[in-house]
Amino acid sequence: MTATAAPPRQPAPAPHTSVVRTELRRGVGPWAGAAVAVTILVTMYGKAPAWQGRWTDATDMLHVAGGLLAGPLALAAGCWQGGRERRRGTEELLRSVPRGRLRRTLLAVAPSALWPPAGQLLAAAVCLLATWPYVGGGRPYLELVAADALALAALGTIGHLVGLLVPWRLTAPLLAVTGYVGLAIGSYTESPARWLSPAADHSSPWHEPVWWYAPASAVWTCGLALAALLAYAARPARLRLLALLPLAAAVAAAVPVLRLPADGPWRPDPEAIRPVCDDGSPQVCVNALDRALLPDISRALAPLNERLRGVPGAPVRWSPGPGGPGPGEAELPGHEADSVRGRLRNPDLYLNSAVQWLFSDTCTSEDFAGPDAERAGEIHLAVSEWLAPTPENYGVPVGPAARRHLDALRAKSPVAQREYLARYLKADRCRPEEVPVP
C-alpha cells in the first residue's frame, strides 16, 4: 500500500514588522533622513557660537533649522517617493496582494513619514549633547523637539500624497520651493497664526513655552496629514468621512494657538532670570542660565570693581537683565556677542563695555548742550579710559584734550583719584556744567 504524499507546506506570511522594514529600505527614504540630519548639523555648526551655551538657544535654533530647512526637504523627498511609486506602477502591483488600500498606502508612506524625523532627532541629539558641557542652567525643550519631529513626519506624508496625485518629476522641487516660501512667510508674519508654523522663530532665552503648546502643535500638523491620508486612501468611499475626525482635532488644536497674545506661547521663566551672585564688592550677578559665565565676568570686572569699591555713589551690585537695575545697582552689558560655550572671548572688551553701560545716561540733546558740553564729553572719555582702557583695534583714539584730562587723573594719588571719582559719580552728567574737571 502506497503512502499518500503530504501536501506541500504553504510558506508562512511575512511578519508585519518584516514588511515595514522592507518598505523603509526602499526608495529615497534613507537618503532623505541622512539629508535632513546633514542639513541641520551643517546649519547648526555654522552658528555654534550663538547657541552652544544655553539650552534655550540650542532648541530655538534647532526648531528654526528643522522647520525652515528640513521641512521643505521632507516635502520634496516624500513627493519624489510618492511620484516614484506612481511612475513605476507599484500601486497596480500592490493591488494584487491581499491588503486593503489604506494599509497599502500606510506601508508606502512609511519611508516618507519616518526617515525625515529620524534624521532630525539624530541631529537634535548631537547638538544637545554638544551643548551639555557648557550650559549653566535651564533645560532643553524636548517637547518642542518631539513636536518638530512629528511636523516633519506630517510634511513627508503630505509630500508623498502630492507625489501620488501628481507624479511629474518636477513636482518635488517645485513643492520644496513652495513649502520654503510658505513656511518662511508663515513664520515671520505678525499674526498669531505664525505660531502654527513649524518654523516660527523665537529668540528670548528668558522665556519658556506654555505646557500645552507642543502637544497642540503636534495635533495640528499630524491632524492635517492624517486627514489628507484618510481622504486619499480610505475605502469604501463612506469611510472617507473618518478624515473629518483628525481634521476636527487639528482645527481644535489651532484655536487656542490663534487666540494667543502678542508674545505667543512664551512666558517669562522665573528660574531662568533668578540672579546668581559672587561674594565680591561690588557684587557681580548673572542670571541662573549664565551661571557658567560668572567666574569669567567676575574676573573681567575685577580691576573696575577695585576702583569702585567703597566710593560714594558707586553701584553696590552689577545686575543682569532683563528688568533693568534696581536702586544702587548698575546693569551688566549684554555678553551674547562676546561669549562662546560659557566663556568670555575678550575680557578687556567686556570690561570696557561695562564702563560704558555704567555711564550710559539717557541725556537729551537739549540737556547735553552749551559751552561746557564739549569739555564734559572729553572728561567722560578720559574717566572711561582711566577705569577701563579701550582694547586695541576697538573704538577711536583719545584726542589731545581728553588725553590731558586722562594724564591729570593718572598723576593723582590713589586717595585723590577716589575723591575725584566720588565727585564725578555724584554729578549730574546730563548737565555739562556740573561735571568736575580732574
Secondary structure, 3 states (H helix, E strand, C coil): CCCCCCCCCCCCCCCHHHHHHHHHHCCCHHHHHHHHHHHHHHHHHHCHHHHCCCHHHHHHHHHHHHHHHHHHHHHHHHHHHHHHHHHCCHHHHHCCCCCCHHHHHHHHHHHHHHHHHHHHHHHHHHHHHHHHHHCCCCCCCHHHHHHHHHHHHHHHHHHHHHHHHCCCCCHHHHHHHHHHHHHHHHHHCCCHHHHHCCCCCCCCCCEEECCCHHHHHHHHHHHHHHHHHHHHHCCCHHHHHHHHHHHHHHHHHHHHHHCCCCCCCEEECCCCCCEEECCCCCEEEEEHHHHHHHHHHHHHHHHHHHHHCCCCCCCCEEECCCCCCCCCEEECCCCHHHEECCEECCHHHHHHHHHHHHCCCCCCCCCCCCCCHHHHHHHHHHHHHHHCCCCCCCCCCCCHHHHHHHHHHHHCCHHHHHHHHHHHHHCCCCCHHHCCCC
